[in-house]
Amino acid sequence: MPEDAFHLADRVAALRSELVDFRRDLHAHPELSRLEQRTTAKVAERLRLAGLTPKLLPGTGLICDIGPGVAEGDRRRVVLRADLDALPVMDTSGVEWASTVPHVAHACGHDVHTTVVLGAGLVLAELAAAGRLSRGVRLLFQPAEEVQPGGALDAIAEGVLDGASRVYAVHCDPRVDAGRIGTRIGPITSASDEVTVTLRGAGGHTSRPHRTADVVYALGQVITQVPGVLGRRLDPRSGVNLTWGAVQAGSAPNAIPAVGTARGTLRCLDVRAWEQASAVFQEAVQQVVAPYGVEAEVRHLRGVPPVENDEHSVAVLEAAARDVLGEDAVQLTEQSLGGEDFAWYLTKVPGAMARLGTRTPGGRSYDLHQGDFQVDERAIDSGVLLLARTALAVTSD
């Protein structure tokens, strides 16, 4: 293990118990998107205790600069980003630190992300105080990742990337063992949009469907046919995927309703297909329902583009992981159809996201966004070591 890595390991070990307790406290007190007041305050309090000066963002979230300042126009700062929000999911994990808030849980690991960036910041603050941080590091604790449009756009508008040369993040991955990370050059996530189709027509009795504009039947055609149209109108290599998650129409078996709605997600692995998908989707809906005499209202909420990892940034992450976690700590990860608003930062400056292993070796893989989601807390050490070492590598290149 390199000498720098050894010293980092000592510092992280000294923080281990505190960071685990901090993560468990966040897990027990989750907050939904744009409501992360307590979480923001807890992070700010700990940073101030370390002698740092966090700056609160409007609403919720914060940034905190460590080390040398950045002159206007200079781009020599590395940004480490975490997300603060939880999900509207019931915690069924059964752990002692389970959520105390009904129907809200950290089921995606944002409590881990926040703790990891905090821990990396505390380690880097020690190094800065000792004069061993050659360039500035900015900690970014972003609200509202789980909603669309996400909090990344608000944070960018507040200037969080001013002076940034690179931006890094980790995301929990229950398919990767704790102590390891998954990396990938290029797209690592998918574009993800929300779509809603509302059909309206003259309802009536089911014994006389020919005298109605049957929105239920038309809605069925939208649900089954529109995904196929997208698959023929857009390059199949782009991984376009339209999946419906909620359908509502009527309340009686013998009445054709006047309104029906289908809601779902439209995902694309390729940013070029994502840019084309909205027009194709809306045209397909109108063409599919045309024979049935219904009116179609299509709502397409653009979400996030794919997270596209920069090649050099991935190389820095991988080298850091091998330094602090071991030569076999890095594995290639597949591109996910999940969306992540970290993507917006990468449209402004280069950077990368790593998948942080949270599975106990030989243990169960808990799925993200499920109430029973659990992590092997040794992942906290790994994440802190990884981001601290990465920041040191970037700030000295």
C-alpha positions, 0 to 999 in steps of 0.5 A: 500500500502506498505511503499516502494511502496508508496515512489515509487509512489511519485517518479513516479508521479513526473516523469509522465509528463516528461515520457509522453512527452518523449514517445510522442517524440519517437513516433513522431520520430520512427526508423527502426531496427538497425537504432535507432540512434536518439532514442539511443541518446535521452535515453543516454542524459537523463541518463547522465542528471541523473548522470549516465554513459550509454555505447553505444553498437556497431551500436545502443542501450546501457546499463547503470548500476545503483548502486553497481558494480558486481565483476568478476564472481559474478551474482548479477545484475538484467537486465531490457530490452527495445527494441528501434525499430519501424515498417515499417507501416504507422501511421494512429492513428491521434494523435498529436504526430503521426509519422513524418516519412512516412511509419514508426511507433511505432505500437508495443509499443516499445516507451512505453517499452523504456520509462518504462525502462528509468523511472524505471532507473531514479527512481532506480538511485534516490534510489541508490544515497540514498544508498537504492539499495543493488545490481546492476541494468543494463538497457538494451536498445536493437535495432532490435527486429522486425527483424530476427535474432534480436538484442538480439543475438548481445547484448548477444555477447557484454556481456550485461548479464555479472553478471546478475542473472535475466532479466525482460521486459514488452510488451504492451498488448492492450487486458489488461486494463491499470493498470493491467498486464498479467503473465504466468509461462512457455512459453508466446510467440511462436517460430517464423521463416521466411520461403521462398519456391522458385520453378523453372521450364520450363515455357510456354504457358497455352495452353500447361501445359503438356510441362512445369514444372508448378510452379504456380500449384506446388506452390499451392500444397505447400501452401495448403499441407505443413501445413497439413504435418506439422500437421501430422508429428509433435505433434499437442500439440506443436501448429505448425502453418505455415501461408503464407503471400506473394506469387509471380508468373508470370504476364500474365494470359496466360503464365506459369512463370519459377519462383514462390515464397511463403513466410510465418512464421512458429510458434511453441508453444513448443521448442522441436517441433521448433527444429524438424520443419526445417527438417520436413518442408524442406522434406515436400516441396520436397515431395509435389513438386516431381510429378511436375518436378520443382526444389525447393529451401527452405530457413528457417530462424530460428528466436526466441524460445518461451519466457519461463518465470521462475517460481520464476521470475514470482512470483517476478513480480506478488508480485511487481505488487500487491504491487504497482498496487493493489491486483487485478492487475495481471491476467493470460495471454494465450500463444501467437503465436507471437515471441519475441527475449527476449527469447534469454536472457532467454536461458542464465539466468532466468527471465520473461516478463509481458504483460503490459496493455495498453487498456483504461478500457471499451475502444477499443483494438487496435491491435499490428502491425497496423497503428492505434495502440494507448495506454492508457498512464497511462500504463507508470506509471504502467510499471515504478512502476512494473519494479522498484519494481521488481528490488528492490525485486530481488536486496534484495533477 
